[in-house]
Amino acid sequence: MGVTPIEGFGAITRVAPRAVSMAGKLGRLRSALVTLGETLRLALDSLRAHKLRSFLTLLGVILAVLTLVSVMSVVAGLNFYVADKVANLGANVYLVHRFGIITSQDAWVKAQKRPLITLEEYQRLRDNMKTASQVAAEDDRNMDVRSGNILLESTSLVSFLELLGDPQHQSGSRAILDRGG
């Protein structure tokens, strides 16, 4: 029972290649749709059969996205806060601070041992700084404040010494000394 080739059959493909290629494309499309339908049916059956696993997976994805959005929001907020605080100082401010920028616990311990900036040091800097149009000293402390019978505990007090005018609208350089006590 052998198959013998038909002589004129090969010529049909040469005469009408479009019809054969369209039929092939439709067949492939139908096959892909059937495969996609079977895959979706199997996935839905698996979700129905394993409801707890599906719920826990969905919960994990939701928590992961929520955590990512929260962390990114906090980082963006901190970046904005720091940029806003630095921008409020202005480009013409020279700041002498006891602590500086602290990046580790060891640096914090070393900064705690530094002496406070004294009034005499402030006056010497004020008198000898030639390019600064304003020089001010800042002192901030946390202390208990009492007025009559009213006691405010751990109140933050900030005081400036000899700051003339509004520092945001002055031209020229400024120097601010912060005791950091």
N, C-alpha and C positions, 0 to 999 in steps of 0.2 A: 504494500500500500504506500507507494511513494507519491510525493507531490511533484508534479511537473509544472514548471513555470509557464505561464501563459505569455505568449510572445507580445501581444499588443498591450498588456496590462501596465508595463513600465512606462509606456508613452502617455498614459492617462495622468500620471503625476507630473510629467513635463508640460502637458497641455493645460492643466488646471491646478497649479501649485497653491493658489490662494484658497481654494475650497478645502484642500486637505489641511493647510496650515490653520485655517479658521476652525475646522473640526477638531484639530489637535489642541488648540487654545481653549476651546469650550470644554473639552474633556479634562484638561488640566485644571481649569477653573472649577468644574464640578467636583473633581477629586479634592481640591484644596478646600472647598466649602464643606464637603462631607467630613474631611479630616478635622476642620475647625469646629464643626457642630459636635462631632464625637468627643473632641477634647473638652469643649465647654460642658457637655453633658456629664463626662467623667468628673470634671472639677466640681460641678454642683452636687453630684452624688457624694463625692468625698467630703464636701463641706457639710452636707446634711448628716452624713454618717458620724462625723467627728466634730460635733458642735463645740465641745469644750476646748479642744485644740484650736479650732478656728477662732473662737472668742479670745483665747489667750494670745494668739498670734496678732490679731487685730489690736488688742489692748497694748501689746508691746510696740507695735508700729506707732500707735497714737501717742504713747508716752515718749517714744524716741523723738518724734517730731516736736512735741510740746517742749521737751527738754532743750532741743536744739534752738528752737525759736526763743525760749526764755534766756538761754545763755547769750545768744547773739544780741538780744535786746539789752541785757545788763551791760555787756561790753560796749555796745554803741552808746548807752546812756553814760557810762563812766568816761568814755572818750569825749563826749560832748561836755560833760561837767569839767573835766581837766582843761580842755581847750578854752572853755568859757572863762575859767578862773585865770588862766595864763593870759588870755586876751585882755582881761580887765586890768591887768597890771600895766600893759602898754609896752611898747618897744624901747622906751627911754628910761626904764626903771632899773636901778642897781640895788639888789637886795642882799643885805648881810644878815645871815640867819645862823643861829647856833647849831641847828640840826642839818640843814642842807637836804639833799636828796638821799634818802635811806633805802637801800635795796636788800638788806639782810638783817638778821637779828644781831649779828656781831657789830654791824655799823650802828645799830640802835644803841647797843651797850656802850660803844665808844663815844657816841654823841651825848649820852647821858652824863659822861664824865667831863665833858668840856665845860669850862667856866662860863657863867653868864656874862653878857656884854654889859659893862658898867656905864654909868652916866659920864664918867671922865673919858672913856673910850669914844662914846657917842660925840661928846663935845669936841674932842680932838679931830675926829673924822669930819664933823660939820665945819670946823674952822679951816681945815686943810683941803677940802674937796673944792677945787676951783671950777670945774665944769658943771656941777650940779646947781640947778636953780633953787631946789628945795631939798632939805634934809630933814627927816623926821625919825623919831624913835617910837617903836611900838612895843607895848608890853601886854601880854595876855596871861591871865591866871584863872584858875578855877578855885573859887572860895565860897564860903557861906556869907550871905549878905543878910543883915538884920535891919529892920526899920520898925521901931516900936516893938510890938508883939509878933510881927510877921518875920518869919525866917525863910529865906530861900537858900536851899542847900545846893552845893556844887554849881554855882552860877558862874558862867564864863564872862569875865570882864576883860575888855580890850581898851587900852588907852593909847593915845598918840601924844607925842610931845613935839610942839612947835611945827605942826603941819599947817601951812598957810593956804587958805583958799581951797578950791575943789581940785584934788589932784588929777581928776579925769580930764579937766579942761585946761591944764597948764601946758605951756610949751617948754622945751628944754628938758634936761635930764633931772631925775629925782633919785634920791637914795633913801631907802627905808631900812632902818636897823631893827631887827626883831630879836628881843632877848630870848624868846623861846622858852620861857620859864614855866 
